[in-house]
């Protein structure tokens, strides 16, 4: 593909509307419409949601109508594309009285002096006279001119002499139209001594000072205050705002990753720049370090050496703030396939947007993303019925909800036919053109021509090529990619990285990067706190419970098993129990109840964590609470399990003479006591199922372990083996919930009375209140211990940065 211009000769202009003024910098795109996220928002019914676009082309400014309903008018004429400049009057929606915008040259004005400067308040929109370039720049940004965000401030305001409230709601002093910003997010406070401080107002996604989340902190000149996609900086007498609109650069400097104490190198000093609106493909043979590079660039597993500059800012240093602007689409689905497209995105929006975001706001963003990805016709279809390419688009849609500036995709075309492969890559091309930096790790070379840049990694994690895709094969001296990949594997004597280091491509496309070289090893490590939770714990739990209930209710196989299992096991126990517990039937009936309770509980849960591992890992990286996630499983599965246990017990024993002493249980009626024991056993077995699910590497391993778990319960419940006083067996049985459940049921019916003999002479079978409570209490203790174990195992499957 041809080179994209990195700079424009067009002048800076000021666009004046009734709502205020906007500084327009060459090389950036300005959207006009009713969409609150547009750079220029016009609140008029005649203006379309996405009405027009202002941009530079070939050294001059143009206005382009975005297929608006009522049209765009320049100099009195309806236009589709029109050259504009200083003095041009543009109207939107009506040529006579539609909302008006006037373009003027950038004025240069001296700042006010003396008391007038301190007395200036923050207006809702900056006026043109304050829009002037400044030699100062944010201290954390090395070369502002080489960035998309910090090249020029989006707006400039006089420093306030009072407290200024910042947030999404229209009644704030400084309004940020960004759904990740809380309605009342933070306050910038002027102190009596002339200094300033930023105070967070309990926002969901946090307020950041120089990349670190703060509750209240002093703001010095050239510090960066980050709120959502906006950053603010005190420069001289100005409060400058810089909005991350998505047009960001990425500069990768000298990344190195090794394991086994440095004996094995996964990435070998990888460097390359990625420009704004760039689509970069990363290819290479297996073992070349593509996944390692992806983890390093997203910050999920930072490199041991080197720096990643996100639009001039150190990503690792400022990761707490910047990670929300990074979207990652793993190779596997990060959505529940049983849900419809719209439902899945709605639940995701609930989890990712602040709790004070209205339902209408979330719905609008979901519909916008559905339209952006061309999913309107599939929005109410279950995801599992979609084609591979359509499913991948839904995964991308989830990540686009929060408008990330950097979008990473791991093998997005894996398993797709050539047609779908090309369709997905063209969709990514459009996403980059719309104002994002997109990086794709792929094995496919079918559609590299749609990319701006290609990075080829050789075995050992070394850069073998970086530059335009069309030049790559010629650089290697091959006619096709299979031949090149075969050479990477077989030609061990050829030093691919050395050839590239001495090439003109390295000088032209890497060495010429404007960003200075930084060495992260020389900078102190900064603790990265866990990501902020957009929703409170209770709100997350509510969303997760509703989502999980929807997922299970759409799984017909699960529902069938859930209904059939307790009835089947209950009927079996009923057949053994007969009409009355006797010496021949009592132990067998109670044993079947134990087996049924264990099977219902464990079978419900044994697959539920491992099958969602990819989803959990991604959601955890963006702020999902581990305890809320685990609690949602326990609540939903617990209710199902307890209901099944009650059905199982009633089918088995309702109307049966349990032969309890005097017809009484230990503390309650016998049938109620046995029902409680089976329910608690089932619940504990469900926790064992979650433990297995959190422990195993893949879903296929769960069924053999379920069988093993059930067998252990049968053998060590106390019905088949004498455990009391047998050293080793008795202690091991303490870990078996069926041991305590069987003992509790034996207490209720006084099993030693019904079946006298040495096998029932067990201290745990005594018909006494203390013994029964001990048996029931031990199952509660096991549940608590299993909860802790599952939580620790879940932590093991989280991104590395989350475990620090």
Secondary structure as UniProt FT lines:
FT   STRAND          13..17
FT   TURN            18..19
FT   STRAND          20..24
FT   TURN            26..27
FT   STRAND          30..33
FT   TURN            36..37
FT   STRAND          40..41
FT   TURN            45..46
FT   STRAND          52..57
FT   TURN            58..59
FT   STRAND          60..65
FT   STRAND          72..74
FT   TURN            75..76
FT   STRAND          77..79
FT   STRAND          81..84
FT   TURN            86..87
FT   STRAND          89..92
FT   TURN            95..97
FT   STRAND          99..105
FT   HELIX           115..119
FT   HELIX           128..130
FT   TURN            139..140
FT   HELIX           144..146
FT   STRAND          155..158
FT   STRAND          164..167
FT   TURN            170..171
FT   STRAND          174..175
FT   TURN            179..180
FT   STRAND          186..190
FT   TURN            192..193
FT   STRAND          196..200
FT   STRAND          207..209
FT   TURN            210..211
FT   STRAND          212..214
FT   STRAND          216..219
FT   TURN            221..222
FT   STRAND          225..227
FT   TURN            228..229
FT   STRAND          230..235
FT   TURN            236..237
FT   STRAND          238..243
FT   STRAND          250..259
FT   TURN            260..263
FT   STRAND          264..274
FT   TURN            276..277
FT   STRAND          279..284
FT   TURN            286..287
FT   HELIX           290..298
FT   TURN            299..301
FT   STRAND          305..310
FT   TURN            311..312
FT   STRAND          313..314
FT   TURN            315..318
FT   HELIX           319..322
FT   HELIX           323..325
FT   STRAND          326..329
FT   TURN            337..338
FT   HELIX           341..352
FT   TURN            355..356
FT   HELIX           359..372
FT   TURN            373..374
FT   HELIX           376..378
FT   TURN            379..380
FT   HELIX           383..385
FT   HELIX           388..400
FT   TURN            401..403
FT   STRAND          406..410
FT   TURN            412..415
FT   HELIX           418..433
FT   TURN            434..435
FT   STRAND          437..441
FT   TURN            446..447
FT   HELIX           448..450
FT   STRAND          453..458
FT   TURN            459..461
FT   STRAND          462..467
FT   HELIX           469..471
FT   HELIX           472..476
FT   HELIX           481..490
FT   TURN            492..493
FT   HELIX           496..501
FT   HELIX           504..506
FT   HELIX           507..511
FT   HELIX           520..522
FT   HELIX           537..553
FT   HELIX           556..577
FT   TURN            578..579
FT   TURN            583..585
FT   HELIX           586..605
FT   TURN            606..609
FT   HELIX           610..612
FT   HELIX           613..621
FT   TURN            622..623
FT   HELIX           626..653
FT   TURN            654..655
FT   HELIX           661..663
FT   HELIX           670..695
FT   HELIX           699..701
FT   HELIX           702..715
FT   TURN            724..725
FT   TURN            727..728
FT   HELIX           729..733
FT   TURN            734..735
FT   HELIX           737..749
FT   HELIX           751..754
FT   HELIX           758..760
FT   HELIX           763..765
FT   HELIX           769..796
FT   HELIX           800..803
//
